[in-house]
Amino acid sequence: MGRGRKRHFSWKSHAEIEKVHEKLQKYYDNLLQLPDEEKAQFWDALRRELPNSFRFAGSKSHAIAVRNLLKERYMPEIVKIEHADGRKVEPPQPVPWYPNDLAWDMTTPKNVVRKFAPFAAFQKFLVSETSIGNISRQEVVSMIPPLVMDVRPGMTVLDMCASPGSKATQLLEMIHQGEEARIRKFLRAFAKEDGLDLGVQTEEELEIDEDVDSADDGRATGLLIANDADYKRCHMLVHQLKRLSSPNMIVTNHDATMYPSIRLPSEPGKPDRPRYIKFDRILADVPCSGDGTLRKNINLWNDWNPNSALGLHTTQIRILVRALSMLKPGGRVVYSTCSMNPVENEAIVAAAIAKCGGPEKVEIVDCSNELPGLKRRPGLKSWNVMDRSSRIWNSMQEVNEFLQSGERTNMPGKLLETMFPPPEGSAGADLPLERCMRVYAHLQNTGGFFITVLHKKEEVKIRPDEPKSASTAQPDGSRDSPATDKPSDVAETPDTAAQAPAAASESETGAGEPRVDENGDGEQEPTPPHGSKRPRSEEPAQLESQEPKKPRLENGSEQSEAKPQPQARPGRNQHGQFEEPFKYLSPDHEVLQNIKSFYSLSARFPQDRFMVRNAAGDPTKAIYYTSQLVKDVLVENEGRGVKVVHGGVKMFMKQDAPSADVCRWRIQSEGMPIIEGYVGENRVVRLRKRETLRKLLIEMFPKIADGAWEQLGEIGERVRDIGMGCLVLRLEPDGTEESFMERMALPLWKSVHSLNLMLPKEERAAMLLRIFNDTTPLINRALQKEKQAKIDQHEKERRAGENGEKAASNDAQQENGGTTAAEDPAMLDDVEDAPTPEGMVSD
Ligand SMILES: C[S@@+](CC[C@H](N)C(=O)[O-])C[C@H]1O[C@@H](n2cnc3c(N)ncnc32)[C@H](O)[C@@H]1O
């Protein structure tokens, strides 16, 4: 932040929109049972703009390092900034209930931070770290569900409605918690034998709990399946999750109401008994009407109507029931929405528990001791339902009496018994719905959210759906049906989903546009006015029609193991997209053997988890790596209709090499953290002081030939002597330089004449800013040379024209020695995927 800049400002209030909605206010004033003095605070908060919030993402130690920058470099400047009237601006604050101060919010609006000069440095930091995934711009309330899931390393986790992926990112971080230290501890035991130098023990290594996820020599064994019904949104999800470079994650594209059972390999000697995954934890962050997001999606003040909630009710029940059926006994499902409407919240919880056999099978977990500091309100035990014409109904019985009265004006539309509180005397009447958590905008200046944690006590039987709409319901309003079905869920049979015809699907009610989050901060966008174009999210009803009809089982529910799907065009999925298959390479494959010997790769790194994405199973361009469990899932479910959109971390990329004895497979930066600890010392360069790193970051191709290596400080001699090709650059700070404390490994390519740190441009720029507080533009000398050559050529032609001479057309090209960096757009836009200039001219 430059000195002498203006540090005070004024800004305009939130967009001018009348934040009044009579029916909305009437409904919630009556329903939420807030004390009178709080009602005003509640509505005032909903009318105010939402604070800016963000979370430091990635591994804990890395996230803490980036967080410290905020605290130590940017906060001292931010606290000096003043409003025009001399008041200090409110600086960002850590969210009190989020562990390790890793989540923050600030009341200064985004556009002010973006535009007002005193925030410029902070804004640059936010943008830079967000672009590489170290900061996740996420609504504070959206961070709650993963925190109450109690995910631990080694667990299998499903996020059923995951896009754009902010919660899935949190879940994935949890699966990998402590992994780096565990691997180092494991490798340290063999360091001497393997000729590895692991340096001093880190604090994290000393804190390791031996019992946690140590089965795979310290590598994480857990699994996250992130799913979304919308194909395009699946790709947003992939983009978000890829930043964590996890080999333990796959992304699938299914309607969560009938999520397929995921097969596992049979036990040895029992090939005829297939096994299916039962998850330890499931997140059902379902599509909802989204009225908890009124502060962000201000159009909802115009568009809100009770139909959205009514229309999504059945889908929400089916998603939650499906979640409970795929859960291990003893496991947890977290159900959440950003709606305040009990029809989408407590009603769903009650209906799903009833459908799974009641509170003996599934209980609501009391979370009052979790997340101390989070202000919340208990779930509702009684509520009423607003129908499509905004009429309020207290019970299904009341609806039925109205229908039986013969009155034909002001019909309520399709209301369902499950939308109302469980009637007195029914099994669900005593459910401790107060254990559900409601977060309102005024409690701690956030959006609104609903969260419930469910614990599956024992295996459940799914009751078949009873299509009881207003027109078919029993006059007595009874909700319980005879339990005619037989046990549906054991791990050796596919899970069954509640697939009986939905009592009121979206298409029937004509309501219930699911909200979607287009802007990627984990929350949802406003619903378009009824009857307007659908949001990009697919409507579940539509999805169902795209799926082949599932065979109906005796018990009334349907088998949901996915079957091979008819495809629109050969080799393409139903969206016309080409999904390449996942083919694992044999450890004996010559390419792997070559890689192994070139990098002196330790035999302690698994050799049988490398995979390619083409039907022939040939390593042509990229080689990916996955965990064992991801491999099992991909292999076992191939051709079974499980639509996997993404899986595996890109580990090796093929590129031209400067000589025949150089391995043509370089380590890709995203695979580097996974494999670096196993690479032999012959391919390692160590760097302890930060100065040389600055040169490597700013200059794309620093020279090493003709004695230029001397400019490379402490690594100069090593890079002069080491063989060409891909190297592991180990940053091992000696602890003497502030802001250079974090261990890291980066891919470095050595060519005949130069080096190249194989990192994407954003990553380089972010490291420069983080470590050196430097915003120097990156220098690509090859590109500069090329540009200069073009200018010279142009000048020559101009002069030749002036002199009436013919210009020599290829001069500039020849001067440059053939193909140059500037000819390859990939090289300019994405350094990571680009070979070095020498690599390209195959010398
Ligand atoms: C509330 S958003 C999820 C937000 C996400 N959990 C996050 O934290 O970033 C709901 C998502 O559900 C998806 N969706 C809607 N209907 C679905 C269905 N039947 N099955 C699976 N996903 C569905 C939408 O595409 C949308 O991405």
Ligand as a Chemical Component Dictionary entry (heavy atoms), coordinates in Angstrom:
data_LIG
# 
_chem_comp.id                   LIG 
_chem_comp.type                 NON-POLYMER 
_chem_comp.pdbx_formal_charge   0 
_chem_comp.three_letter_code    LIG 
# 
loop_
_chem_comp_atom.comp_id 
_chem_comp_atom.atom_id 
_chem_comp_atom.alt_atom_id 
_chem_comp_atom.type_symbol 
_chem_comp_atom.charge 
_chem_comp_atom.model_Cartn_x 
_chem_comp_atom.model_Cartn_y 
_chem_comp_atom.model_Cartn_z 
_chem_comp_atom.pdbx_ordinal 
LIG C1  C1  C 0  -27.088 -25.853 -3.110 1  
LIG S1  S1  S 1  -26.288 -26.258 -4.570 2  
LIG C2  C2  C 0  -24.892 -27.105 -3.946 3  
LIG C3  C3  C 0  -23.800 -26.234 -3.431 4  
LIG C4  C4  C 0  -22.568 -27.025 -3.115 5  
LIG N1  N1  N 0  -22.834 -28.058 -2.141 6  
LIG C5  C5  C 0  -21.434 -26.171 -2.631 7  
LIG O1  O1  O 0  -21.194 -26.099 -1.439 8  
LIG O2  O2  O -1 -20.728 -25.590 -3.458 9  
LIG C6  C6  C 0  -27.271 -27.546 -5.198 10 
LIG C7  C7  C 0  -26.689 -28.309 -6.352 11 
LIG O3  O3  O 0  -27.527 -29.436 -6.557 12 
LIG C8  C8  C 0  -27.550 -29.745 -7.928 13 
LIG N2  N2  N 0  -28.752 -30.577 -8.129 14 
LIG C9  C9  C 0  -30.013 -30.198 -8.378 15 
LIG N3  N3  N 0  -30.821 -31.283 -8.429 16 
LIG C10 C10 C 0  -30.041 -32.357 -8.198 17 
LIG C11 C11 C 0  -30.286 -33.748 -8.130 18 
LIG N4  N4  N 0  -31.489 -34.262 -8.291 19 
LIG N5  N5  N 0  -29.234 -34.553 -7.907 20 
LIG C12 C12 C 0  -27.979 -34.062 -7.741 21 
LIG N6  N6  N 0  -27.710 -32.749 -7.788 22 
LIG C13 C13 C 0  -28.727 -31.912 -8.001 23 
LIG C14 C14 C 0  -27.538 -28.420 -8.608 24 
LIG O4  O4  O 0  -27.002 -28.552 -9.912 25 
LIG C15 C15 C 0  -26.646 -27.594 -7.679 26 
LIG O5  O5  O 0  -25.344 -27.592 -8.157 27 
# 
loop_
_chem_comp_bond.comp_id 
_chem_comp_bond.atom_id_1 
_chem_comp_bond.atom_id_2 
_chem_comp_bond.value_order 
_chem_comp_bond.pdbx_ordinal 
LIG C1  S1  SING 1  
LIG S1  C2  SING 2  
LIG S1  C6  SING 3  
LIG C2  C3  SING 4  
LIG C3  C4  SING 5  
LIG C4  N1  SING 6  
LIG C4  C5  SING 7  
LIG C5  O1  DOUB 8  
LIG C5  O2  SING 9  
LIG C6  C7  SING 10 
LIG C7  O3  SING 11 
LIG C7  C15 SING 12 
LIG O3  C8  SING 13 
LIG C8  N2  SING 14 
LIG C8  C14 SING 15 
LIG N2  C9  SING 16 
LIG N2  C13 SING 17 
LIG C9  N3  DOUB 18 
LIG N3  C10 SING 19 
LIG C10 C11 SING 20 
LIG C10 C13 DOUB 21 
LIG C11 N4  SING 22 
LIG C11 N5  DOUB 23 
LIG N5  C12 SING 24 
LIG C12 N6  DOUB 25 
LIG N6  C13 SING 26 
LIG C14 O4  SING 27 
LIG C14 C15 SING 28 
LIG C15 O5  SING 29 
# 
